[in-house]
Structure formats: C-alpha cells, structure tokens
Amino acid sequence: MRLESLRHRLATADAVPHLAILGALAGLSTGIVMLIFRAVVELPLMAFLPGHNSEMFEGLSPAVRACLVVGGAVVLGFWLDRVERQHQSVGVVHVMERLHDNHGRLPLPNAIVQFIGGALALVTGQSGGREGPAIHLGSSASSLLGQYLDLPNNSIRTLVACGTAAAIAGSFNTPLAGVIFAMEVVMMEYSIASFTPVILAAVTSTLVSQAVFGNHTAFEVPTGIEIHSLAEYPILLVEGILVGCIAGAFLAAMRSLGRLQIDSALARFAIAGGVTAIVSIGVPQVMGIGYDTVELALQGQIALQVAVYVVAAKVVVSAITYALRMPVGIIGPTLVVGACTGAALGAVAHSFVSYLASDTPIYVMLRMGAMMGAVLQAPLSALIAIVELTGTPNITLPAMLAIVVATITTNSLFKQRSVFLTALEARGFNYPADPITQHMRRTGVSGVMQRNFVVLQQRVSRDDVIGAVRSHASWIVVDGHNGPVQVLTPEQLGYHVRDVVADQRHGEGEALIDLGERLRVHAVASIDIRATLYEAWKILEDPKIAIICVLRMTGTVATQGVLTREDVLRSARFDV
C-alpha cells in the first residue's frame, strides 16, 4: 500500500520530497554506472597506449592508428548490423526521442548496445566524446529504476532528467553544469519540482565520482590569468562571430551528411572509420576524445599551424562520425575544436595586438565555451560547463559575451538549431512541446482523477442498483467482461432504472438487472494509471469522448478512477 500511495503522490506536479529521494537514488545508480563505463574504456587504453595515457593515440605509429580505427569501425558495424533495428538507436537523441514519444521509458537492450558500442568506439579511437554514451546510460539507469517501481510516466520523465544531470556531473565533476544541461538541452523546461530531484541526482553522482577520482577539475589552467583590458572586448566579440561561423559550418555539414540513406551500420561505420584513419595519419589529434589536446592548448603548447590543422580535421572527421551515427558523443569534439580555435586566435592576437592580448589560456577557454554553446544552442549550459571544467570563475563575464555572440551567429546567420534538435527533426519530431503540453506531461492521471465512484457489473442485483443510485458517489462505472463499458452519474443511472426503484416500493421486480440492455452500453475510453495528463488529453480531443476510466492494467485489470475533460482542463489551468 505504501508503494501504491507513493505512485499516486508522484502523479501530482508538486511531489517534491518524494521525487527528491528518487533523484538521490538515480544519482547513486548513475554514478556507479559511470564508474564502470569509464573503467571499461580507460583501463584498456592505459594498458596499450604509450605512457599509460588513455588518450595518447599520437604515440602510436600511423599504420597502427589506421588499423585500430578501421578495425574498430568494421567490428562495431558488423556487430550492430546483427542487433535488432529498434535496439540500434543510442545517444542523447535517443533519450530525447523516448521522452517525446515514450515518456522517458528507455529500453534496457538499447542501453546495453550503447555501453558495448560506446566503449568499443572510444577504445578504438573513433572521433567522439564519452558524454553521449554517459547521458544515455545514466538516463537509462534512472528510467529503469522508475520502470521497476512501476512509477507513473511523469515521474519517469523527471528521473530521465536526473540521470542526464548525474551522468554529466559524475563524468566531468561538474554538478551545476549537469543540472543546467539536463534542463536546458534535454528537457527544455524549468520547474521547481524538476530542479530539486535533478540537483540531488547531480550531487550524489558527483560525490560517487569524487570518492574514486578525487575533487579535481577536468582541465588544469595556469593560475592568475584574466582579461588584461576592457579594450580587448571588441576583439573577443569579433572572435565570437568567427567561432559561430565555424560552429555553423560544423552543424551544416552534419545536417547534410545526416540525409545520407545508408541502412547498414557496417557501411556507415566503415566510411567514418576510413576517413578518420586517413586524416589521423597526418593529424593524429583527431582520434579519441581529445582532451589531451585541450590540455596542451590550455598550457600554450600548441603551435598556430598545428591548431589550425586540428580545427579543420576535427570538424570534418567529427561531423562525419556523428552524422553516420557512431555511438559516441559530440560535446567532446566541440571542446577540442573550440580549444584549438582559441589557441590559434590567441597566437594571432599576440602577433598583431600583443599590447591588448590576454594570456592564451583565456582565448582557449572562451572559445571552448563559445563552440559548445553554438553547437548545442545552449549558452547557459556552456557557460557553467566551462567555469566548472576549468575552475576559473573570473572568466564568467567575457565568456558570457563570447558564448552569446557565437550562439546568435550560428542561429541567425547559418539558421542552425542545436545538433540534437537537428537530428530529431530529421526523424520527424517537433521538440520541445509548448508550455501547456509540458505541464500536462509532468502530471500523472492518478493525481487528477476522481476516486469517488462505485463499480457495478452489467448483471447486478436490484438492491445493488438501488444502493448505487442512492449513494453519494460522483460516478457509477459499469463493468463488462473486458473492462468498463459505461460511466454515468447516479442521477443518470436512476433515470434508466426508475422502474426498478418504483418496483422496490411495492416489493416487486426481478432479482437481477441487466444494465447492458437498459443503458445500451458500449465500450468507453480507458487509460493506464501510469499515463500522463497529456496522454489523456490526446484521447479527449475526440469530441465523442468526454470521460475516461483510469485502469491499473498490470495484473488484474481494475478501475482506479474517472477522469473528465473538465478535470484535465482545470489541471492545465484552462478556464472551464
């Protein structure tokens, strides 16, 4: 009964304490999954890469690099082609797709494919980040927790946001960035009820990560760096526009490549792996996540020519890799491209306006944030991420300018939406929904339905009929062999059986009444108790339907409540 009471409570839009506990559990489970995934990826790389550095692909010979990338792509494609098509969808786009159409109910087989595929892709040096697999795995761990507890759909949606935030927070030691990313990029909504559990999930996952890896920022930045003069801001503005152009070209390339109709995973991955292998012969920095390249850029140890080469190579290779649906993330490549763009721009600034130019790490950090913000079209997430990744809050003001300018440039000049929305549009999804729809998706039907009802069978005793008519119930539900067949008020029932009531006064009448004949009953609309208010509204859009029976469809089917069009409209804050 306690679990049943919890489910009913969670169906409301303000079940904050209960969601907070679930958020902490989601953060714990996600944190553990992140530790396992990082170990599966990093331990093999540390074992065979030079210097036991999990990102030192540059230390391998060109032939070994090429064979590793192509071999990994072929094996991954060969295996994925043997996986059922519905289980091949992975990554952030898959999470958003399931939020759109399946209320965040993420399947376990897809998570397994993401774990194996993401690990194999990263170990073999494919150009991508680990954040895409991390978000899918974290969201799946949280969603599966909700599904195991048989929670209503609105709660599972919140748990997906918790898993997303926990995955980012635990992977990069960036709890606040995880929260903002989950709400701004994936959920695309802000509400107090959602923020509280998401924050707890991010905190819990971060603590799990810190217990193993320590409390260190992802990137080390020289101390004491800052913008030297306000006169440098016009330069930062111009460079923000340039980064926005690079991001726009990046997104345009992915949009074009995404239109390629290649069903075979082996064919897609062979193309991506082949391009990566060829480019890696001259620019080995394109392989893997590339955070070692970011570290070098932050330390000012990348030459101008090398930085330009890495930017061009990483843009091309990452666009092809992600567009051809390799199971890796896209945020990592954007940080690498942004860092090298900043290193190149910093070198140019020092050559021409050295009296104004700040230290190179400033340029690197600002361009990382600008590139991430422009590609994701998420300026707040990018700002918080860069501050937490580098531990340099003093760059907040110039970073705000750089990120906003780059984001506007990509959106306005190149007419590009975020990389995830672009992929969803290609699949026919309109994301996100309007505010009213978002509100209805946060509320479960069991939090709105009316529970004051009486159930009668189609063939029922005269005394039961009379008792129902004279009851104080709001609704009478008539059950047939396959569930409810009619819903009406006691007054309406009394009208149809008025002769029965009259017969009782004279002690006459049949012992059993066939309500099927008297009411001319027909099947009524029904919905599962785990459904959201939005699902109910889609049913009620049919003008012939004004009332829905809410059923528990697991185990023995039983009516749990009655939901009217007026109930839904009132909950959605329409005037009725």
N, C-alpha and C positions, 0 to 999 in steps of 0.2 A: 504494500500500500504506500510506503514512503516513496518508492521509486515512481509509482503512478502519480502521486501528488507532486513530485518534482517535475514530471513531464508536463502536467497541467500548468504549473507555475512558470516553467520555461517558455510556454507558448505565448505568454504575455510579452509586451515590448519593453518592460522595465524590470525584469527578473535579474537585477544586477548582482546581488550576493551569490545567487546560485551559479550564474554564469562566471563569476569571478573564480569560484572553486574549480569549475570545469576548465577555465583558462589556465590556471596553475597546473592542472593535470596535463593539459595539452602541451604546455611549455616543457614539462618534465619529459613526456614521451618524445616530443620533437627533439629536445636536447640530446637524449640518448641515441635517437636515430642519426642525428648529425655526427655524433662522435663515431659511430660505426661506419658511416659513409666516408668520413674523412680518413679514417684508418684504412679502409679498403682502397682508397685512391692513393694516399700519400706513402704508406709503407712500401708497396711495390716500387714506386718511383724512387724512394730514398735508397732502395736496395740496389738498383741498377744504374741510376744516373750518377755522373761524376760528382765527387764531393758529398755524396749522400744528400744532395739538394733536390727536393722533389720538383723543382722547376728548371733544372739545368739541362734542358734539351740542347742548348747551344754547345754543350761539351761533347756531344756525340758527333760522329763523322757524318757528312752529308748523305752517304749511302745508307747508313743505319737509320738516320732520321726519316728518309724517304720510305724505306721498307717498313719502319714502325708505323708511320701514319697510314700508308696504303694498306698494309696488312690488317691493322686495326679496323679500318673502314670496311674492308671486304668481309671480315669475320662478323662485324656488327651488322652489316646489311644482310648477310646470308642468314644469320640467326633471326633477325627481325622479320624477314620475309616468311618465316615459319611460325610466327606469332599471329594469332587471330587479329584481323584488321581493327576491330573495336578496342583491342588492348594495345595498339601501337601508339595511340595518342598520349603524349607526355609533355611535361614542362608547365610553365606559367600559363600558357594559352589553354592548355587542357584544364587547369584548375579554374580559370575564368569561364571556360565553356561549360563546365559542370555546374558552376554557380549560376550561370544563365539558364540552363535547361534542366538541371537535375538537383537544384537546391543544395549544392555542395556535397552531394553523396558521391565520393570518389571511390572507384573500384580498386580492390586490392591487386588484381592482376596488372593494371596499368602502373601501379606503384612499384611492383616487382620488376617490370620491364624498365622503368625509369632508373631503378637502383642499379641493375646489371648494365643497362645500356649506358647510363651516365658514367659509371665507374670505368667501363671499358673504353669509352671515348676519351676520358681525361687521362687515363693511364697510357693510352697510345698517342697522346699529343695532339688530338684534334683541337682546332682553334675555338675555344669557348670557355665559359666560366662554370663554376660549380654552384652558383646561386640558383640557376634554373632548376636543376635536379633537387637542390636543397628545399626550395619552395614547394615543389611537387611532393616530395617525401614528407616534409613537415605538415603540409596541409592534409595529406592522406592519413598520416598517423592520427591527427586530431579528428578528421572526419570519421575514420573507422572507430574511434573511441565513441563518438556520438551515435554511430550506427549500432554498435554493440549494446549500448544502453537504450537503444530504441527511442532516441530523443526526437522531438518534433523538428521539422525541416528548418524552421527559423533559427533554432539553436545550432544546428549543424552548420549553417551558413556562418554564424559567428565563430564556431570552432575552426572553420577553414581560415578565417582571418587570423585567429590565434596561432594556428600552425604556420601561416605565412610569416607573421611577425617573429615568431620564435625561431624559424629557420634562418632568417636574415640576421637576427640578433645573435644566435648561437654560432653561426658560421663566421661572423666577422667581428664579434664583440661590439656590436652597435645596437644596443637595445632601443634607443629612441628612433633611429633610422628604420628599424624593423617595424615599429608601430606605425610610423608615418607611411612607409611603403605599403603596408597591408591596407591601410585605409584609403590612401591616395591613388594607388596604382591598381590594386586588385579589387577591393570592394567599391572604391569610388564613392564613398559616403562617409560622413562623420556623424556619430551619435554618441551620447554619453554611455548608453547601455552597451555599445560595442567597444568603446575605448577602454573601459575598466578591465574586462577579461583579456583584451589584447595586450594591454600593458603588463598585466601579471604574467601572461604567457611569455612575453619577451624577457621579462626579468628572470623568470625561472630558467628559461633556456640559457640565458647568458651566464647565470650562476653555475649551471652544469658545465658549460664550456670553460669558464674561468677555473673551475676546480681541477681541470685537466691541463689546460694550456696556459693558465695564468691570466692576469689582468693587463694585457699589453694591447696597444693599438695595432691595427693591421699593418700600417706603414710607419717607419721611423722618419721623422722630419728633424732637420737641424734646429736647434733652439735659437730663440731671439730673432726670428725672421718676421718682417712686417712690410707693409707698403710704405715706401720712403716719403712720398709726397702726394698731395691731392692732385697735383698736375698730371699724375700718371693715370688717373681715371679715364680720361678720353682715350688713352691707348688701350686700356682694358675694355672699353666699350667697342672699339674697332675690332679687337681680337675676339670679343664675344660674337660679333657678327660673323667673323671668319669661321669660328667653331660651329656656329649654327649652319653655315653653308656645308661644312664637312658632314655634319650630322644629317642634313637634308639629303645630301648625295648618298650617304650610307643607307638611309631609310628608303629612298627612291630605288636604289639597287636591289634591296631586299624585296620591295613590292613587286618589281619587275620579275625577279627570279622566282618569287613565290607563285607566279602564274604558270610556271612550267608544270605540265601534267605528266609527272613521272611516278607511276604507281609502285614500281619496285624499289624497296629500300636499298637493295644491293646496288642498283644503278645510281640512285641518288647519292649514296654514301661513297661509291667509287669515284664519282665526279668530284665531290667535296674533298675526299682524301687525296685524289690525284693532284688537284690544284694546290692543296696545302703542301704536298710533298715537293712539287716543283718550286713553289715560292720559298719553301724552307731551305732549299739548297743555297740560296743567296741571302735570305733574311730568316735565320733560324728563330728569331724572336716571335714569329707568328705562331709557333707551336705552343700548345698548352694554355694555361690560364694567363700567364704573362706578368704575374705580379713581381717577379724578379726584375723585369724591365722597368716597372713602375718605381721600384726601389732605387734603381740606378738613376732614373730621371730625377727623383727627389734629391738625390745626393749630388746632382750636377755632373754625372759621369757618362753622359751620352752626348756624342758629337752631333752637330747640326745635321750632317749628311745622313748619319745613321738614324736619327729621329725621323727625318723626312721619309726615309725608306720604310721604317716600321709603320708609320702612319698609313702610307699608301698600301703596303702589303696587308696590314691587319684589317683595313677597311674592306678590301677586296675579298680576302680569304674568309673573314668572319661573316660577311654578307652572304657569301655562297654557302658556307657551312650552316648558318641558321636558317636561311631560306629553304634549304634542302632537308630541313627537319632533323638534323643531327641532334641527339638527346643531350645537348649542353645548354648552358646559359648564355645570355647576351650582355649582361651587365659587366662582366669581367673584360671582354674586348673593348667596351666603351671606355672603361677606365684606362686601359692601355693606350688606346688611340688618343684620349684626352691628355694623358701624361706626356706622351711623345710630342703631341702638338704644342703643349706648354713648353717643353724643353726647347723645341725649335723656335718658337716665338720669343722665348726668353733670350736665346742666343742672338736672334736678330735685333731685339731691343737693346741688348748690351753693345751691339756693334754700331748702332746708329744714334741711340739716345742714352748712352751709358749714364749720363748725369741724372736721368729720371728713372731708369730701370731699377726695379727691386731685385732681390735675390731670386735666382732661378727657381727654387722650390715654390715660391709664391705663384709663379706662372704655371708650374706643373699642377699644383693643387687646384687653382682656379679653373684651368682647362679641363681637368678631370671632372669637376663638378658641372661645368658647362656642357660637356659632351654627354654626361649621364642624364642631366636634366632635359637636354634637347631630344635625345633618343627616346627616353621614356615619357617625355612631355609631363614631367613630374618635378617641378622646380623645388618644392619643399623637401621632398624625399632626397633629392640630390644634395641640397644644402646641408641637411642634417647628416647625411652619409659622409660627406667629405670632412666635416668637422669631427665626427667620431672616428673615422678611419685614420685620420692624421693627428688627432688630439690637439688641434690648433684653432681654438675659438676666436682668436684675434683676426682671422681672415673672413669672418662672417659678413661684414659689410661689403668688401669688394666681391666676395663670392656671390652675394645676392645680385649684384649688378651683372656679373658675368653670366650667371645661370639664366636670369630672366631674359637678357638680351639674346642669348643663344637659343633659348626656347621659343621666343617670339619669332626669331628669324626662320627657324625650321618650320614653324607652324604657318606663318604668314607668307613668307617668300616662296617656300617649297610646297606649301599646302599639305604637309605631312602630319598625320596623327601619330600617337605613340606606336612603338613597334608591336606591342601586344594587341592594341585595337586594330591595327592594320591586318594582323594575322586573323583576328576574329571576323573582321569584315569580309575577308576572303572566304570564310566559312559560312557567311550569311547571318551573322549575329549582330544585333543592334545593342551595343553595350556602352555605357550603363543605362539602366532604366531611369524613368522620370522619378522625382521625389515621392510621389504618391505610391508608385509601384514598389519603390524601395521600402517604404514604410510597411506596406502590406506583406512584403517578403520577410520582414523582421518579426512579424506577428503570426502565431500559430492559430489555427481554427479553434483549438481547445481553450484558448484564452478568451475567446469572444462568444462561443456558442452558448445557447441556453440549455441548462440541465434540468429544468423543471418540466419533466414530461412523463407520460405514462405509456407503457407499451401494451398493446392488445394484439392477440392473434387474430387471423381472419375469421376463424370459427371460435367463438368465445361465448361464455355463459352470459345469460341475461343479467345476472347480478353484477358481473364484472363490467358490462357495458354501462349499466346504470351508475355504478360506482365511479367510472371514468368521467361520465357526463357531469356528475355532481362534485368531482374533485376540484382542487384548487390548482391543478396543473395548467401550464400555459399551452401545452401541446399534447395531442394524442398521436402516437406513432403506431400504425397498423403493420404488423409483421406478416410476411408471407413465407413461403418455403425457402426463398433465396434472398431474404433481407426485407427491408421496409418497402411497402407498396403504396402507402398513403400517409400524409401528415396533415392534420387538421386540428382546429381548436375544439375544446369541449362543447362550445356552443354549436359549432358546425356538426359535430357528431350527434348532439342532441336533436338537431333538426332532422337528421336522417333516420333516427331511431325513436322518434317521438311516439310512435305507436307502441313501442316496447315499454316506454315509461308509463303510458296510459294503461297497458295491459297489467303492469305490476300493481296498479292501484286496485285492480279487480281480481288480482291473484291468477291471472291467465297468462297465456303466451308460451312460446316454445322455450325449452331449456337452453338450447344453443342457438346463437345468432350468427348467420353467415354475413359478415361485413363486406365480403367481396361482392356479393350481389347487391347489397344495399348502397354501397358507396361507389360502385363501378370503378373499383380501384385499378390503378396502373402503376408501373414501376416509377419510383421517384429518384431524383438525383441523389447520389451519395458521395462521400469523400472520406479519405482516411484521416484519422485523428492526428497523424503526424504532419499533415499538409499545412501549408501557409495560407494566410488570408488571400494572397494573390491567386493561388490555385482555385480557391472557392469563387473568387470574383470572376475568373475566366468561365466557370460553369454558369454563374448567374448572369453573364452577359446575354445568354439566351433568354429572350423575353418570355418564353413559355415556362421558365423555371424561376420561382420566387423563393423556394425553400429547399435546403439541403439537409439530409441526415448525415451526421458525423458518426462514422463507424470505426471500431477497432477491428482492423482486417487481419491481424495476426492471431493465430489460434482460432477460437470460436468467434465468429462474426457477431458483434453485439453493438447496438446503438448506444452512443455515448452522449449525444446532444443534438440539438436542432439549430440550424443557422439560417437566418433570413437575409434577404438583400438589404434590409434596413440595418441589420446588425453590422454588416460589412461596411456600409456607407458611414455609419456612425463611428466605427472604429477608425476609418480612414479620414475622419474629420470633415466629411461632406455634410451639408445640411440635408436633413431628411424630414 
